[in-house]
């Protein structure tokens, strides 16, 4: 989101405009799906940040205050996006109940007015991490990174326990208050869903901080997505530079290449466990990353392996691995090795654990598009509440399925790269307790993630 001191945006509310009990002072920033203002509470005088839902791709300001869809064709996506914006506001408001976390921006209330909605948040004064890093123009000491990031991780753990994910963590969205404490701003979950639903030309994520699954419409997001975003931020704090984008790394992986690990390259006094934890957070596959903040913090404490933990001092070579560890180390995983493992899967499979499955002829499509590559290259994490569709991007139903019904492998045929029905190609529907359908689907329809829900804690699918 770009920042400005003046209300230059063509659709920005004018200074002095009142929204509920708040009076607009000026515009703080704008993005593809809304504007953020600095406002004053008229009765008590406190200052707050107010985010307005105004997706400028399919909405306009019509009379100085009212927001409306550009035309009748955009009415449905505008209203759908508005509902998602309000849903996110309600979820974020829950974070402060019964008490706000000091390192997560507080959503005070949400207001419906002017045919749109507004999210009233605490106004955090200070410098954002992006400017802080630009001023220093180089790596930060480990102690300083820990002072800035670890409080945010505590806040993220709190957020994730409520099944809320940020999805847009980056230095611009981390504010350093005047007292030195950090706070995480501008949750992007609603923006991500709106972009996916409307196929917006605006990006729902920010390269290079975005995880690979954020470029796909068929791979679910989770705590591991936020962990990747935060890991890239920490990588930048350690190296003074940003890594390649996840899509570029996926292309590199097709040639059995990837960016070097920090633990193998950094020689600036960082603790080995610290570097291993950052490396672990930036694994390309979601399933290879820590699956929770708590799991990630354990790596910071104890490292990701049984090797001796040493401090990497400037100009000092890392300790050589123990010979026994060399002998028992798992062979290096390569694209070819994964293909061999996939080829060993029986022809017809129904499983309780996610695994990748590549029908014949799909391998050549890996580099053809992000959607196909995402479906084949990442199968998602093995957790108790994630459903994973393994295979090409789309599964063809061979029988009618009703809302609330649990999905199984027997219900599907595969779709070949040419989108033709291939009855002889087996399909693996990788699952935990099955996916729950959120609407009725007729035989012959192509399945997508828009129709899949998650079972409740008891494994039931609500009708």
HUNOR-V72555 format. One record per pair of residues at least 12 apart in sequence whose C-alpha atoms are under 10 Angstrom apart, sorted by the first residue. I is the first residue (numbers start at 1). GAP is how many residues later the second one is. D is the distance in whole Angstrom. If there is no record, write none. Layout:
I;GAP;D  I;GAP;D
This chain:
1;27;9  1;28;6  1;29;5  1;30;5  1;31;8  1;32;10  1;33;9  1;34;9  1;35;9  1;171;8  1;172;9  1;185;9  2;26;8  2;27;5  2;28;6  2;29;7  2;30;10  2;33;10  2;34;10  2;170;9  3;24;8  3;25;6  3;26;4  3;27;7  3;28;9  3;32;10  3;33;9  4;22;9  4;23;7  4;24;5  4;25;6  4;26;8  5;21;7  5;22;6  5;23;6  5;24;8  5;32;10  5;33;10  6;19;10  6;20;6  6;21;6  6;22;8  6;23;9  7;18;9  7;19;6  7;20;5  7;21;8  7;22;9  7;23;10  7;30;9  8;18;10  8;19;8  8;21;10  8;22;10  9;18;8  9;20;9  9;21;8  9;26;9  10;50;10  10;51;9  11;23;10  11;24;9  11;43;9  11;45;9  11;48;10  11;49;7  11;50;6  11;51;9  11;53;8  11;54;9  11;56;9  12;14;9  12;15;7  12;17;10  12;18;9  12;22;9  12;23;7  12;24;9  12;25;9  12;40;9  12;42;9  12;49;8  12;52;9  12;53;9  13;12;9  13;13;8  13;14;8  13;22;9  13;23;10  13;24;8  13;39;10  13;48;9  13;51;7  13;52;7  13;53;10  14;12;7  14;13;9  14;23;10  14;50;8  14;51;9  15;12;8  15;22;9  15;23;10  15;24;9  16;23;9  16;24;10  17;22;9  17;47;10  17;48;8  18;21;9  18;22;9  18;23;10  18;24;9  18;47;10  19;20;9  19;22;10  19;31;9  19;46;10  19;92;8  19;93;9  19;94;7  19;95;9  19;98;10  19;99;8  19;101;10  20;21;9  20;22;9  20;90;10  20;91;7  20;92;9  20;93;8  20;98;10  21;18;10  21;19;8  21;20;6  21;21;6  21;22;7  21;23;10  21;90;10  22;16;10  22;17;6  22;18;5  22;19;4  22;20;6  22;21;9  22;22;10  22;23;9  22;24;9  22;25;9  22;26;8  22;27;10  22;28;9  22;98;9  23;14;10  23;15;9  23;16;5  23;17;5  23;18;6  23;19;7  23;22;10  23;24;10  23;25;10  24;13;7  24;14;6  24;15;4  24;16;7  24;17;9  24;23;10  24;24;9  24;25;9  24;26;9  25;12;7  25;13;6  25;14;5  25;15;7  25;22;9  25;23;10  26;12;5  26;13;7  27;12;9  27;22;9  27;23;9  27;24;10  28;21;8  28;22;9  28;23;10  29;22;9  30;21;9  30;22;9  30;24;10  31;23;9  31;24;8  31;25;9  31;160;10  31;171;9  32;21;10  32;22;8  32;23;6  32;24;6  32;25;7  32;159;9  32;163;10  32;168;9  32;169;9  32;170;6  32;171;8  32;172;9  33;18;10  33;19;9  33;20;6  33;21;5  33;22;4  33;23;6  33;24;8  33;25;9  33;26;9  33;48;9  33;52;10  33;157;10  33;158;7  33;161;9  33;162;9  33;169;9  33;171;10  34;17;7  34;18;5  34;19;5  34;20;4  34;21;6  34;22;7  34;84;10  34;157;10  35;15;8  35;16;6  35;17;5  35;18;7  35;19;7  35;20;9  35;21;10  35;83;10  36;13;7  36;14;5  36;15;4  36;16;6  36;17;9  36;82;9  36;83;9  36;84;10  36;85;10  36;150;10  37;12;6  37;13;5  37;14;6  37;15;8  37;83;10  37;86;10  38;12;6  38;13;9  38;82;10  38;83;10  38;84;10  38;85;8  39;81;9  39;84;9  46;76;9  46;77;9  47;74;9  47;75;8  47;76;6  47;77;9  48;59;10  48;60;9  48;72;7  48;73;6  48;74;5  48;75;5  48;76;8  49;58;9  49;59;10  49;70;8  49;71;6  49;72;5  49;73;6  49;74;5  49;75;8  50;57;9  50;58;10  50;59;10  50;60;9  50;61;10  50;68;6  50;69;5  50;70;5  50;71;6  50;72;9  50;73;9  51;59;9  51;66;8  51;67;5  51;68;5  51;69;7  51;70;8  51;135;9  52;33;9  52;58;10  52;59;9  52;60;10  52;61;10  52;64;8  52;65;6  52;66;5  52;67;7  52;68;9  53;14;9  53;25;10  53;28;9  53;29;7  53;32;7  53;33;9  53;62;10  53;63;6  53;64;6  53;65;6  53;66;8  54;13;7  54;14;9  54;15;9  54;24;9  54;27;10  54;28;9  54;62;7  54;63;9  54;64;10  55;12;10  55;13;10  55;14;9  55;22;10  55;23;8  55;26;8  55;27;9  55;136;10  55;139;10  55;145;10  55;147;10  56;13;9  56;14;9  57;12;9  57;13;8  57;17;9  57;21;10  57;143;8  57;144;8  57;145;8  58;12;5  58;13;8  58;15;9  58;16;6  58;17;8  58;19;8  58;20;7  58;140;10  58;142;9  59;12;8  59;15;8  59;16;9  59;18;10  59;19;7  61;53;9  63;51;10  64;50;10  65;48;9  65;49;6  65;50;9  65;51;10  66;47;8  66;48;4  66;49;6  66;50;8  67;46;9  67;47;6  67;48;6  67;49;6  67;50;10  68;46;9  68;47;7  68;48;8  69;46;10  74;124;10  76;122;10  77;117;8  77;120;8  77;121;6  78;38;9  78;116;9  78;120;9  79;36;10  79;37;9  80;114;8  80;117;9  80;118;9  81;109;8  81;110;8  81;112;8  81;113;6  81;114;9  81;116;9  81;117;9  82;30;10  82;33;9  82;34;7  82;35;7  82;108;9  82;112;9  83;33;10  83;34;9  83;107;9  84;105;9  84;106;6  84;107;8  84;109;8  84;110;8  85;25;10  85;31;10  85;32;8  85;33;9  85;34;9  85;103;10  85;104;9  85;105;6  85;106;8  85;108;10  85;109;9  86;24;7  86;25;9  86;26;9  86;30;10  86;31;7  86;32;8  86;33;8  86;104;9  87;103;8  88;31;9  88;76;9  88;99;9  88;100;9  88;101;7  88;102;6  88;103;10  89;18;7  89;19;9  89;20;8  89;21;6  89;22;10  89;28;10  89;29;9  89;30;6  89;31;9  89;32;10  89;98;10  89;101;9  90;17;9  90;18;10  90;19;8  90;20;8  90;29;9  91;16;9  91;68;10  91;71;8  91;72;9  91;73;7  92;12;10  92;13;9  92;14;8  92;15;6  92;16;9  92;17;9  92;27;10  92;29;10  92;67;9  92;70;10  92;72;8  92;95;9  93;12;10  93;13;7  93;14;5  93;15;7  93;16;7  93;17;9  93;26;9  93;27;10  93;28;9  94;12;10  94;13;9  94;14;10  94;65;10  94;68;8  94;70;10  95;12;8  95;60;10  95;63;8  95;64;7  95;66;10  95;67;8  95;69;9  96;12;8  100;55;10  100;58;10  101;50;10  101;51;10  101;53;9  101;54;6  101;55;10  101;57;8  101;58;9  101;82;9  102;49;9  102;50;9  102;52;10  102;53;8  102;79;9  102;80;9  102;81;7  102;82;9  103;46;10  103;47;10  103;48;6  103;49;6  103;50;9  103;51;8  103;52;6  103;53;9  103;71;10  103;72;9  103;73;10  103;78;8  103;79;6  103;80;4  103;81;6  103;82;9  104;18;10  104;47;9  104;48;7  104;49;10  104;50;10  104;51;6  104;52;8  104;54;9  104;55;8  104;70;10  104;78;9  104;79;5  104;80;5  104;81;7  104;82;10  104;83;10  105;16;7  105;17;6  105;18;8  105;19;8  105;50;10  105;69;10  105;70;10  105;78;6  105;79;6  105;80;5  105;81;8  105;82;9  106;14;9  106;15;5  106;16;5  106;17;9  106;18;10  106;77;10  106;78;10  106;79;9  107;12;7  107;13;6  107;14;4  107;15;7  107;16;10  108;12;5  108;13;5  108;14;7  109;12;7  121;64;9  121;65;10  122;63;10  123;62;10  124;51;7  124;52;9  124;53;7  124;54;9  124;58;10  124;59;8  124;60;10  124;61;9  125;50;8  125;51;8  125;52;6  125;53;7  125;54;10  126;49;6  126;50;5  126;51;4  126;52;5  126;53;9  126;54;9  126;55;10  126;56;9  126;57;10  127;45;9  127;47;9  127;48;6  127;49;5  127;50;7  127;51;8  127;53;10  127;55;10  128;42;10  128;43;7  128;44;6  128;45;7  128;46;6  128;47;4  128;48;6  128;49;8  128;54;9  128;55;9  128;56;10  128;57;10  129;19;9  129;41;8  129;42;5  129;43;6  129;44;8  129;45;6  129;46;6  129;47;7  129;53;9  129;104;9  129;108;10  130;40;8  130;41;5  130;42;5  130;43;8  130;44;8  130;45;9  130;103;10  130;107;10  131;40;8  131;41;8  131;44;10  132;39;9  132;40;10  132;43;9  132;44;8  133;38;8  133;103;9  133;104;7  133;107;8  133;108;10  134;106;9  136;104;9  137;100;10  137;102;10  137;103;7  137;104;9  138;98;9  138;99;8  138;100;8  138;101;7  138;102;4  138;103;8  139;95;10  139;96;9  139;97;8  139;98;5  139;99;5  139;100;5  139;101;5  139;102;8  139;129;9  140;94;10  140;96;9  140;97;6  140;98;6  140;99;8  140;100;8  140;128;10  141;96;8  141;97;8  141;127;8  141;128;8  141;129;8  142;92;10  142;95;9  142;96;8  142;126;9  142;127;8  142;128;6  142;129;8  142;132;8  142;133;10  143;127;9  144;93;9  145;89;7  145;92;7  145;93;8  146;88;9  146;128;9  147;33;9  147;34;8  147;35;8  148;26;9  148;27;10  148;28;8  148;32;8  148;33;7  148;34;6  148;35;9  148;86;10  149;25;9  149;32;10  149;33;8  149;34;9  149;35;10  149;81;8  149;82;10  149;84;9  149;85;8  150;32;9  150;147;9  151;30;8  151;31;7  151;32;8  151;33;10  152;22;9  152;29;9  152;30;7  152;31;7  152;32;7  152;78;9  153;31;10  153;73;10  153;74;9  153;77;9  153;140;7  153;141;9  153;143;9  153;144;8  154;139;8  154;140;9  154;143;10  155;28;9  155;29;8  155;138;10  156;28;9  156;67;9  156;70;8  156;71;9  156;136;10  156;137;7  156;138;10  157;66;9  157;135;8  157;136;6  157;137;7  158;135;9  159;64;9  160;62;8  160;63;7  160;66;9  160;132;8  160;133;8  161;62;10  161;131;10  163;59;8  163;60;9  164;23;9  164;25;8  164;58;9  164;59;9  165;22;8  165;23;8  165;24;7  165;25;10  165;56;8  165;57;7  165;58;7  165;59;10  165;60;8  165;61;7  166;18;9  166;19;9  166;20;8  166;21;5  166;22;6  166;23;6  166;24;9  166;26;10  166;56;9  166;57;9  166;59;9  166;60;6  166;61;10  166;63;9  167;19;10  167;20;7  167;21;6  167;22;6  167;23;9  167;24;9  167;25;8  167;37;9  167;38;7  167;39;9  167;42;10  167;43;8  167;44;9  167;47;8  167;54;8  167;55;8  167;56;9  167;57;10  167;58;7  167;59;6  167;60;9  167;61;9  167;62;7  167;63;10  168;17;9  168;18;8  168;19;7  168;20;5  168;21;8  168;23;9  168;24;9  168;36;8  168;37;6  168;38;7  168;39;10  168;41;8  168;42;7  168;43;10  168;46;10  168;57;9  168;58;7  168;61;7  168;62;9  169;15;8  169;16;8  169;17;9  169;18;8  169;19;8  169;36;9  169;37;9  169;40;7  169;41;8  169;56;9  169;57;7  169;58;9  169;59;9  169;60;5  169;61;6  169;62;9  169;63;9  169;64;8  170;14;9  170;15;10  170;35;10  170;36;8  170;37;9  170;38;9  170;39;6  170;40;9  170;56;10  170;59;7  170;60;7  170;61;10  170;62;8  170;63;6  170;64;10  171;13;9  171;38;9  171;58;10  171;59;9  171;61;10  171;62;6  171;63;9  171;65;9  171;66;9  172;12;10  172;13;9  172;14;9  172;61;10  173;12;5  173;13;6  173;14;8  174;12;9  174;59;10  188;16;8  188;17;8  189;15;9  189;16;10  189;32;10  190;14;9  191;12;9  191;13;6  191;14;9  192;12;5  192;13;7  192;22;8  192;25;10  193;24;9  195;22;10  196;18;10  196;19;10  196;20;9  196;21;6  196;22;10  196;254;10  197;20;9  197;253;9  199;18;10  203;12;9  205;24;10  206;23;9  206;39;10  207;22;10  207;25;10  207;35;10  207;36;10  207;37;9  207;38;6  207;39;8  207;40;9  208;21;9  208;24;8  208;25;9  208;34;7  208;35;7  208;36;6  208;37;4  208;38;7  208;39;9  208;40;10  209;16;10  209;17;10  209;19;7  209;20;5  209;21;8  209;22;8  209;23;6  209;24;7  209;27;10  209;33;8  209;34;9  209;35;9  209;36;7  209;37;8  209;73;10  210;15;8  210;16;9  210;18;7  210;19;6  210;20;9  210;22;8  210;35;8  210;36;7  210;37;9  211;13;9  211;14;6  211;15;8  211;16;9  211;17;6  211;18;7  211;20;10  211;21;9  211;34;8  211;35;6  211;36;9  211;71;8  211;72;9  211;73;7  211;74;9  211;75;8  212;13;9  212;16;9  212;33;8  212;34;5  212;35;6  212;36;10  212;37;9  212;38;8  212;71;10  212;72;7  212;73;8  212;74;8  212;158;9  212;162;8  212;165;10  212;166;9  213;12;8  213;33;9  213;34;10  213;71;9  213;72;8  213;73;8  213;157;10  213;158;10  213;161;7  213;162;9  213;165;8  213;166;10  213;167;9  214;32;9  214;160;10  215;31;9  215;32;8  215;155;7  215;156;8  215;159;8  216;153;10  216;154;7  216;155;5  216;156;9  216;157;9  216;158;6  216;159;8  216;177;10  217;153;9  217;154;7  217;157;9  217;158;9  217;176;9  217;231;9  217;232;7  217;233;9  218;153;7  218;154;9  218;156;8  218;157;7  218;170;9  218;171;8  218;172;10  218;174;10  218;175;7  218;176;9  218;230;7  218;231;6  218;232;9  219;67;10  219;152;9  219;155;7  219;156;7  219;159;8  219;160;8  219;161;7  219;168;9  219;169;7  219;170;8  219;171;10  219;174;10  219;230;8  220;66;10  220;159;10  220;160;7  220;161;9  220;166;8  220;167;8  220;168;8  220;169;10  220;229;8  221;65;9  221;159;9  221;160;10  221;165;9  222;64;9  222;69;8  222;70;9  222;158;10  222;159;9  222;164;9  223;63;10  223;66;10  223;67;9  223;68;6  223;69;6  223;70;7  224;57;8  224;58;9  224;59;10  224;61;10  224;62;6  224;63;8  224;64;9  224;65;6  224;66;6  224;67;5  224;68;6  224;69;8  224;72;10  224;156;10  224;157;8  225;56;9  225;57;10  225;61;7  225;64;9  225;65;10  225;66;9  225;67;10  226;55;9  226;66;9  226;67;9  227;51;9  227;53;9  227;54;6  227;55;8  227;59;10  227;62;8  227;63;8  227;64;8  227;65;8  227;66;7  227;69;8  228;50;9  228;51;10  228;52;9  228;53;5  228;54;5  228;55;8  228;56;9  228;58;9  228;61;8  228;62;9  229;52;8  229;53;8  230;48;9  230;51;8  230;52;9  231;46;8  231;47;5  231;48;8  231;49;8  231;50;5  231;51;6  231;52;10  232;12;10  232;13;10  232;46;8  232;47;9  232;49;8  232;50;7  233;45;9  234;41;10  234;44;7  234;45;10  234;47;10  235;27;8  235;40;9  235;43;7  235;44;8  235;46;10  235;47;9  238;24;9  238;28;8  238;30;9  238;32;9  238;37;9  238;40;10  239;23;9  239;26;10  239;27;8  239;29;10  243;16;8  243;17;10  243;39;10  244;14;9  244;15;8  246;36;9  246;37;10  246;38;7  246;39;10  247;37;9  247;123;8  247;126;10  247;127;10  249;34;10  249;35;7  250;34;7  250;35;9  250;116;10  250;117;9  250;120;9  250;123;8  250;124;9  250;127;8  251;115;9  251;116;7  251;122;9  253;31;9  253;81;8  253;82;7  253;124;10  254;80;9  254;81;6  254;82;9  254;112;8  254;113;8  254;123;9  255;79;9  255;80;8  255;81;9  256;77;9  256;78;6  256;79;6  256;80;8  257;77;9  257;78;10  258;25;10  258;26;9  260;19;9  261;14;8  261;15;8  261;17;9  261;18;6  261;19;9  261;21;9  261;22;10  262;12;10  262;13;6  262;14;7  262;15;10  262;16;8  262;17;6  263;12;5  263;13;6  263;14;9  263;15;9  263;16;7  263;49;9  263;55;9  264;12;9  264;48;10  264;53;9  264;54;8  265;47;10  265;52;10  265;53;10  266;46;8  266;47;9  266;48;8  266;49;10  266;51;10  266;52;10  267;44;9  267;45;6  267;46;6  267;47;5  267;48;6  267;49;7  267;50;8  267;51;9  268;43;9  268;44;7  268;45;6  268;46;5  268;47;8  268;48;9  269;42;6  269;43;5  269;44;4  269;45;6  269;46;9  269;47;9  270;40;9  270;41;6  270;42;6  270;43;7  270;44;9  271;29;9  271;32;10  271;38;8  271;39;7  271;40;4  271;41;6  271;42;9  272;28;9  272;30;10  272;31;7  272;32;10  272;36;9  272;37;6  272;38;6  272;39;6  272;40;6  272;41;10  272;46;9  273;25;9  273;26;6  273;27;5  273;28;7  273;29;6  273;30;4  273;31;7  273;32;9  273;35;10  273;36;7  273;37;8  273;38;8  273;39;10  274;23;10  274;25;8  274;26;5  274;27;8  274;28;9  274;29;7  274;30;10  274;35;10  274;37;9  275;24;9  275;25;8  275;28;9  275;29;10  275;36;10  275;37;9  276;23;7  276;24;7  276;26;10  276;27;6  276;28;6  276;29;9  277;12;10  277;13;9  277;18;10  277;19;7  277;20;8  277;21;9  277;22;5  277;23;5  277;24;9  277;25;9  277;26;7  277;27;7  278;18;9  278;21;9  278;22;8  279;25;10  280;16;8  280;19;8  280;20;10  280;23;10  280;24;8  281;12;10  281;15;8  281;18;10  284;93;10  284;94;9  285;89;10  285;92;8  285;93;6  285;94;8  285;95;7  285;96;8  286;92;7  286;93;8  286;94;6  286;95;6  286;96;9  287;67;10  287;91;8  287;92;7  287;93;5  287;94;4  287;95;7  287;96;9  288;90;10  288;92;9  288;93;8  288;94;10  289;92;8  290;91;9  291;90;7  291;91;9  291;92;8  305;20;10  306;16;10  306;19;9  307;12;9  307;13;9  307;14;7  307;15;7  307;18;8  308;12;9  308;13;8  308;14;9  335;42;9  338;18;9  338;39;10  339;17;9  339;18;9  339;19;8  339;24;9  341;15;10  341;16;10  342;13;9  342;14;7  342;15;6  342;16;7  342;17;10  343;14;8  343;15;8  343;16;9  343;17;10  345;12;8  345;13;10  345;83;10  346;80;9  346;82;10  347;12;10  347;77;10  347;78;8  347;79;6  347;80;8  347;81;9  348;61;8  348;62;9  348;77;9  348;78;6  348;79;7  348;80;7  349;59;10  349;60;7  349;61;9  349;77;8  349;78;7  349;79;5  349;80;8  349;81;9  350;58;7  350;59;6  350;60;8  350;77;9  350;78;6  350;79;7  350;80;7  350;81;8  351;57;9  351;58;9  351;77;8  351;78;8  351;79;6  351;80;6  351;81;8  351;82;9  351;83;10  352;30;10  352;77;9  352;78;7  352;79;5  352;80;5  352;81;7  352;82;8  353;28;9  353;29;7  353;30;9  353;31;10  353;34;9  353;35;9  353;76;10  353;77;6  353;78;6  353;79;6  353;80;9  354;25;7  354;26;7  354;27;7  354;28;6  354;29;9  354;32;9  354;33;8  354;34;6  354;35;8  354;36;8  354;74;9  354;75;8  354;76;5  354;77;6  354;78;7  355;23;9  355;24;6  355;25;8  355;26;9  355;27;9  355;33;8  355;34;9  355;35;7  355;36;9  355;73;8  355;74;9  355;75;6  355;76;9  356;19;8  356;20;7  356;21;7  356;22;7  356;23;5  356;24;9  356;32;9  356;33;9  356;34;5  356;35;7  356;36;10  356;72;8  356;73;10  356;74;8  357;18;9  357;19;7  357;20;9  357;22;9  357;32;9  357;33;6  357;34;5  357;35;8  357;69;9  357;70;8  357;71;6  357;72;9  357;73;9  358;17;9  358;18;6  358;19;9  358;32;8  358;33;6  358;34;7  358;56;10  358;67;10  358;68;10  358;69;9  358;70;9  359;17;10  359;32;7  359;33;8  359;55;8  359;56;9  359;57;8  359;58;10  359;63;10  359;65;10  359;66;6  359;67;7  359;68;8  359;69;9  360;56;8  360;57;10  360;65;7  360;66;9  361;55;7  361;56;7  361;57;10  362;14;8  362;29;9  362;30;7  362;53;10  362;54;7  362;55;6  362;56;10  363;13;8  363;14;10  363;29;10  363;54;10  364;53;9  365;27;9  365;52;7  368;49;10  371;21;9  371;22;7  372;19;9  372;20;6  372;21;6  372;22;9  372;45;9  373;19;9  373;20;9  374;16;10  374;17;10  374;18;9  374;19;8  375;13;9  375;14;8  375;15;7  375;16;6  375;17;6  375;18;6  375;19;9  376;13;10  376;14;7  376;15;6  376;16;6  376;17;8  377;13;9  377;14;9  378;12;8  378;13;10  379;12;9  379;51;9  380;50;10  382;48;10  382;49;9  382;50;8  383;48;10  383;49;8  384;47;10  384;48;6  384;49;8  384;70;10  384;71;10  384;73;9  384;75;10  385;46;10  385;47;7  385;48;9  385;49;10  385;50;10  385;69;7  385;70;7  385;71;8  385;72;8  385;74;9  386;45;8  386;46;7  386;47;9  386;48;9  386;49;9  386;67;9  386;68;7  386;69;9  387;42;9  387;43;7  387;44;5  387;45;6  387;46;8  387;47;7  387;48;6  387;49;9  387;62;10  387;65;8  387;66;8  387;67;7  387;68;9  388;41;7  388;42;6  388;43;6  388;44;8  388;46;9  388;47;8  388;61;9  388;64;10  389;38;10  389;39;8  389;40;6  389;41;6  389;42;8  389;46;9  389;58;10  389;59;9  389;60;8  389;63;10  390;37;8  390;38;6  390;39;6  390;40;6  390;41;9  391;23;8  391;24;9  391;25;10  391;35;10  391;36;7  391;37;7  391;38;8  391;39;9  392;22;7  392;23;7  392;24;7  392;25;8  392;27;10  392;35;9  393;21;9  393;22;8  393;23;9  393;24;9  393;26;10  393;53;9  393;54;9  393;55;8  393;56;9  394;18;10  394;19;10  394;20;8  394;21;6  394;22;9  394;25;9  394;51;9  394;52;6  394;53;5  394;54;6  394;55;9  395;14;10  395;16;9  395;17;6  395;18;6  395;19;5  395;20;6  395;21;10  395;24;10  395;26;9  395;32;8  395;33;10  395;34;9  395;49;9  395;50;8  395;51;5  395;52;5  395;53;7  396;15;8  396;16;5  396;17;5  396;18;6  396;19;6  396;23;9  396;24;9  396;25;7  396;26;9  396;27;10  396;31;10  396;47;8  396;48;6  396;49;6  396;50;4  396;51;6  396;52;9  397;12;10  397;13;9  397;14;6  397;15;5  397;16;6  397;17;9  397;24;10  397;44;8  397;45;7  397;46;5  397;47;5  397;48;6  397;49;6  397;50;7  398;12;9  398;13;6  398;14;6  398;15;7  398;25;10  398;44;8  398;45;5  398;46;6  398;47;8  398;48;10  399;12;6  399;13;8  399;42;9  399;43;7  399;44;4  399;45;7  399;46;9  400;40;8  400;41;6  400;42;4  400;43;5  400;44;8  400;45;9  401;36;8  401;38;9  401;39;6  401;40;5  401;41;6  401;42;7  402;34;10  402;35;7  402;36;8  402;37;7  402;38;4  402;39;6  402;40;8  402;61;8  403;33;8  403;34;5  403;35;5  403;36;4  403;37;5  403;38;8  403;48;9  403;49;10  403;58;9  403;59;8  403;60;6  404;31;9  404;32;5  404;33;5  404;34;6  404;35;7  404;36;8  404;48;10  404;49;9  404;51;9  404;56;9  404;57;5  404;58;5  404;59;4  405;29;9  405;30;8  405;31;6  405;32;6  405;33;9  405;34;9  405;35;9  405;55;9  405;56;6  405;57;8  405;58;7  406;27;8  406;28;5  406;29;6  406;30;5  406;31;7  406;46;10  406;47;10  406;48;10  406;49;8  406;53;10  406;54;8  406;55;7  406;56;10  407;22;8  407;24;9  407;26;9  407;27;5  407;28;5  407;29;6  407;30;7  407;45;9  407;54;10  408;20;9  408;21;6  408;22;9  408;23;8  408;25;9  408;26;6  408;27;8  409;17;9  409;18;6  409;19;6  409;20;5  409;21;8  409;22;9  409;25;9  410;16;9  410;17;8  410;18;9  410;19;9  411;16;9  411;18;9  411;32;9  412;14;9  412;15;7  412;16;9  412;17;8  412;31;9  412;32;9  412;33;10  412;34;9  412;35;9  413;12;7  413;13;7  413;14;6  413;15;9  413;31;9  413;33;9  414;12;7  414;13;6  414;14;9  414;32;9  415;12;9  415;31;8  419;27;10  421;23;9  432;22;10  432;23;9  432;27;9  433;21;9  433;22;7  433;23;10  433;25;10  433;26;6  433;27;9  433;28;10  434;18;10  434;19;9  434;20;8  434;21;7  434;25;8  434;26;9  434;27;9  435;14;10  435;16;9  435;17;6  435;18;6  435;19;6  435;20;7  435;24;10  435;25;10  435;26;8  436;15;8  436;16;6  436;17;5  436;18;6  436;19;6  436;20;9  436;23;10  436;24;8  436;25;5  436;26;8  436;27;9  437;12;10  437;13;9  437;14;6  437;15;5  437;16;6  437;17;8  437;18;10  437;24;8  437;25;9  437;26;9  438;12;8  438;13;5  438;14;6  438;15;6  438;16;9  438;23;9  438;24;9  438;25;8  439;12;6  439;13;9  439;14;10  439;24;9
